[in-house]
Each structure stands twice: as C-alpha cells, then as structure tokens.
C-alpha cells in the first residue's frame, strides 16, 4: 500500500515543500505550494557506534538489539555496531552476535548493515580509551574476522606488523579500511591509502583528528594525508568536544562529500550523568562528556540528531548537515540504495520538527517511531 509524507523535503542540494509517495521504496516526489512545518530527511547512517541506552555491542545479541533501537529513536535507520579492543575471543563473539542479528534482522528497529571492527588492530601507543588488548593483524586473525561475513569496516593502524597484508586482504574482501588509533606519519598514511586503493578497496579515517597525530607546520601528520586525498573518507565525532567547530569547518571545506558523522556512542548514551563503563573500564559522564579517570576522552554520548544540530549551529545548511549524517556515509559504505530522498531508493526517513528534533522515523516504508 502506498503511503505519503508531506513537509519540507530535504534533497541533496535544496529543501522543497512537497509530498513523498512510497511503499518500501520511494515512488514519487510531488511539489506542493504549502505544507506542514516539518522536515523530511533521508534516514541517518551511523557507521561507528559502540552502544547506547545502557547496552554495548560487546555484550551480545540482546544488547545489540537494545542499542540499535535506542539510536533508531534518534533518527538512525542504518547502523554498524562496533567492537572495542578486547581479548580476541571476546571480539569474535561480538562479531558473531552482530552476524546473527544481521541474518535475522530487527523487525522493529533500524537496518543492521554489519559490524565495524574497531579493535584490536590498533597501536598500543594511541589507545585513547581502548583497553590494552591490542593484537597484530595476522593472516589467521584477518581470515577469521572476514569469515564471520559481517565486517563492513575495519580500523587498522598501518604501522603495525602484518598491517599491509591485512589491509590488502580486507580491501579485497570488500571491507572498508579505516586508518585510526595510529602513530603513523603523513608518508605512512599516504602509503596506506595507495595500498588500499591498489587492492581495489575504499579507505577511511576512524574519528578524524582523534587518536592520531595532529597537523603541524613541519609535521603534517596523517590528518593532512587523509584530508588532501581525493579518495579517502573521514569519520568525525562532532559533539564539539572531540573536534572544535573551526576544525570541523576546515575538514568539511576540504573534504566535502568525503566527510561523514559518526557517534562513537558508548553504553551510557541516553543515560544520566554519572559512572558508566567502556570496554570494562570505569568512565564518568559529566555534562555530555565521557572521560577515563585520568581525564582521557572516552567515546561519546552523541546521537546523530544532535550531531546534525551541532553542524547547523556551526553554520552548515540543512542539506549539507543531512549529507553529513546520511548521504556521505551511504557513499562511503557503498550503499547506493539509500542516503538520499530520490525515486527508487529505500523509504528510510527521519522526520524533524522546526527545531530539528526527531518526531518520526520510517524504515522500509514502515513507521518505527
């Protein structure tokens, strides 16, 4: 049965008043002279999210379902539950749990596209808030991870032993290779980008600016290599704590469609201020910031609807902000069936009121929120 939504439709480059007709897919977009004061955006896509609503990816199937439903209420219609650095057996159990949820779907939730394997192939010298269970990306580890069938993005520090072969293997398996939690320099990042591209893969950056060397005049670091590349994408946690608005504006101006927002949200997202946990470590949430006892930033309590509002507050137009939470991630992940409001794409919508707060969420043409 065909459904309709009326409002201000946020297209890739403009906002138009009109009506969207859809079943499981978008069938028509009809302009109207005056409509109800609300905004219809493509459903949000979060490619890096550890938890939310008191649940964490590492806790298994039920927790993955809980965190996914939590982020659905904040406009996320496609999600990649994300691991953290942990003993390998725990990481594999988490990947198998994501694979199980992917296989059977989540009837009243968002689309579970697959997993982001953020740990353990990271530098022990750039852990950030990751627990100290790093591993080299050996051939056996890579084969086992790929064998789950659910890994869509992997974070790798390219300076690790076995990293070049691992990046090539992941790229050839269709997994996005994201450089992060790394001590590599500008030249090392450039070599990694070239290696992944030569293997036919797509390269990204795990939370650009964070857990990697900064940009300096004589030491440009990996950030410069990633931003100046014509092909590399970059995640950003834009809660305004991990990245300053001015740095965000710089990255957006240079990278354009290659920049995408993620939440990096932890289990305490949506919970009151106070103690919580990340990867078995005690953390403290205070005024929207998560820190380890030593003061290190520890993930976030961000949701994508708040990231969109932050982008608008930083001077982005609504169409640009919508691309940051949806379109650009779809392009990065190769999801050509979603990420925009256009005929024949999936009917995944996030509807906002005039203050850009979520009031409805639709997945596959069915209202979920």
N, C-alpha and C positions, 0 to 999 in steps of 0.2 A: 504494500500500500504506500502511495506517495505521500510524503509529509512536506510541510513548508515551515520555514522560519523567516520572519520579517525583522528588519533592523538595518543598522549601518554595517554593510558588508565590507570587511577589511580584505581587500585584494592585495596582490604583491606590491603594487605601486600607488594605490589610492584607496579611498574609502567612498563607497557609493551606497545610497539609500535603495533598498530593494528587497526582493524575496528570493530565497534559495529553495528550490524544489529538489527533493531527494528521496531515495529509498535506502538501500545500503550504500549507494554511490550518489554523488551529486549529478542531477539530471539537467537542471536549468538555473540560470541566474537572471531574474527579471528586475529591471529598474522600476522604482516607484517614486512618485514625487515627494511623499512624506510618510515616514514610518515611525514606529515606536522608538524611543530614545534608548537604544542599547546597541552593542557592538557584537557582530558575529565574526569570530576569528577561526582560522584552522586550529584543530586540536594541538595542544602543546606536546613536544617530544623531549624527554629527559634521558640523555644517554649516559648519565653518571649519577647514580643515586643509591646510597647505602641503606637508607632506612627512612622511617617516619611513623608517626602515630604509635611510638613505643616498640616498633618492630625493626629487625635488622636482617638483611639478606643472609648473613651467616647462620641465622637461626633455623633455616629450612623452609619447607613449603608453606606452612601456615603463616609464617612471618612475611614471606614474600607476597602472599595474597593480601595481608593486612597493610603493608607499606604501600602496595600498589593502589589499593582502594583509597588510602589516605591521600595520595598525590592526585588521584582522579578528582577528588573534591576541589583541588586547586588548579584544575584545567588540564592536567596531563593525560593524554589519551594513548600515548605510546611510551613505554618505559623500559629501561635496561637495568634491572637490579645488578648491583655492583659489589664485588668481593673486596675484602681488605687483606693485607698481608697477614698470614696466619700459617700454622703448620699445613703442609701440602695436603694431608688427608682431610683437613677441615675445608680447605679451598675446593677440593674435588667434590666433597659432599654438598657444598653450596652450589657448585655448578650443576650437579645432578638434580638438585632441587629446582633450580631455575629451568632446566630442561624439562622436568616433569610438568611444571606449571605452563611452560610454552606448549607442550604437546597437547594438553587437555584444555588450555585456555582458561580464562577467568570470566565467567558469564556476566557478572555484574561489575566488572572492573575495566581497566584500560587494556590495551593490547600489550602483552609481554613479548617483546621482539626477541629477546635473548639476553645474554649477560655481558657486562663489562668486567673483564678480568683485570682489576687494578693492581692487585698484589698476587704473587710475591716477587715479580721480576723487576725489582726497583733497587736503587742504590742504598746501601746501609748508611751512607753519608748524607742522604737527602730524604730521610724518612718522613719528615713533617710529623704528622700524628699517626703514621703507620706503626704497628707493633714490630719489634725486631725479629721477624721471621723471614728475612729475605732469602731468595734462592736464585741460583744461576738458571737461566732458561735453557736447560739441556734438551737434547733431542727427545729424550724419554718424556720429560715434563711437557714439552710442546705437543708431542703426539697424543698424550693422554688428555690434555686440555681440548685440543681440536676434536678429539674423539667423542666428546660429550655432545657435539653438534649444536651447542647453544652459544658459543663465544662469538660475539659480533665485534667487540673492541678489546684490544689488549694494551695495557700500559707497560712499556719497557724502557729501562734506562739503557741507552745504546752503548754505553761504555763497558757494560758487563761482559765477562767471558761468555761465549756462545751467543751473544746478542745478535750479531749479523746473520748467522744461520737461522736463528729463531725468527727474526723479523722477516726474512725471506719466506720461511715456511708458513708463518701466519698470513702474510700477504697473498701467497699463492692459494691459501685456503679461503680467501675472501674476507679475512678478518681485518678490520681497520687497525693499523699500528699507531699507537699514540705515544709520543715521547713524553716522559714525565718522571718525577722523583729522580732527577738525574743531575750528575755533576759534569756532564759533557759541556764542551765549549761550542763556539759558533761553528768551527770547522767540523766537529763531531756531529753536530745536528745536521749540517749540510750533507755530510756523507750518509747519514741515516735516511734523510729524505730521498736522496738519489737511489739508495739501495732499495727502499720500499717501492719507489716508482718503477725501477728497472724490473722488479719482480711482478709488476702489474697490479700493485696494491695502492691503497689510499692511506695517507699519513695524516696524523693529527697531533695535537698537543694536549696533554692532560692538565687541566686547570692552568691555563696560560698565566705566566708571571709567578705562580706559586710552586714551591719545591723545585726550582731551577734557578740558575744564576741570573742576576738582573742585567739590564742593559747599562753598559758604561761606555764612555767615550773611546777608550783604548781596548776595552774587552767587551765586544758586542753581545757575547753570550748566545745561548740557544734561542732566546726570545726573538732576537733580530733575525736569525736564520728562518724561523718559523713565520714571522710576520712578513718578511720580504719574499718568501717563496711564492710562486704563482699557483702552487697546488696544495700546500699544507693548510689544514683546517686547525682551528683552535677552540677548545672549550674555555669558558670563563665562568667563574662563580661570582656573579655580580650582586653580592649582598652589600656592597660598598665597604665591607671590612677586609675582604681578601684582595680587592682591587679598587683603587681610588677612581672616582668618576672621570678624572682627567686621563688616567691611563686607559680606561675603557674607551673614551672618545678617540684617543690616538689609535688604539687597536682597531676599532670599528672603521675609522677613516682609511687605514692602510689595508685591512683585510676584507672589508665589505661582506660579501656573501660567505666568506670562509670562517667567519666568527659565529659561534653558537653558544647559547647559555646552557649551563647545567646547574643542578642544585648542589651536588656533592652532599646531599642531606643525610643526616645521621638519625638514629632511632629517636632522639629527643625532639625532633622536629614536630611542632604542633603541641608539645608538652610545656608545662610551666617552667619558669626559671628554676634552676637547682641542679643537683648532681645527676649525671647520667653516665653512660658508658659508650665507648667506641673501641671495637676490637678487643674487648676485655680490659681496656684501660679506663680508669676513672677520669671523667671530664666534668667541667662546670659550665652550665649555660647561664649567661647573665646578659640581659639587655640585647638579646639577639645574637650574641657572640659565644662561640664554644671554644674553650681552651683546656689544654692539659694543665696539671698542677704547676708546671714550670712556665706557664704563660703562652706556650705554643698554640697557634690557631689549630683547631681540631675539627675538620669538617665544617658543616654549616647547619643551620636550621632554616635554610632558604626554601621557598617554594617558587615555582616558575611564574605564578601570577604576581608575586612580589618582585621577582626579577624584572618582569615586564614593566611594572610601575616604576621601579628604580631607573630603567632605561628612559622612560618618558620624562621622569624628573631630571635626568641628565641631558635632556634636550633632543632625544630621538622622537621622530614622528611615530604615530601608531603603526603604520605599515612597516616601518623599519624595526620597531620593537617586536612586532609579530613575527618578522622573519628571524629574529634572534632566538625566539622560543619555539619555533616550529619549522619554517621553510629551510633554514640553513642546516639544521640537524638532519632533516629528511634527505637533503642533497648529500651531505657527508656520509650518511649511512646507506645511501643507495636506495632509499625508499621512495621510488618515483610515483607511488600510488597515493601519496598523502603529502601534507605540509603546505598546501595552498587550497584556496576555495576556487575550484575550476571544474567544469564539466568532466565527468567520468572518473574523478578522483573519489577516494573514500569519504563517506559522510561522517567525518570526525570534526566536531565543532566545540569550541569553547565560547560561551556567550557571557559578555560582561555588561555591567550596568554603566551609568555615566561617570562613575568614579573608578572604573576599571576593576571592579570586584566581580568574582565569578558568581553567576546566578544559574547557569545551566551548563551541562556537559553532555555531549552526544557522541556515542561510539557506534560505528557501523549503522548509522541511521536510527539508533535507539537511544532514548534519553536515559542517562545513568545518574545524573544529579539534577 
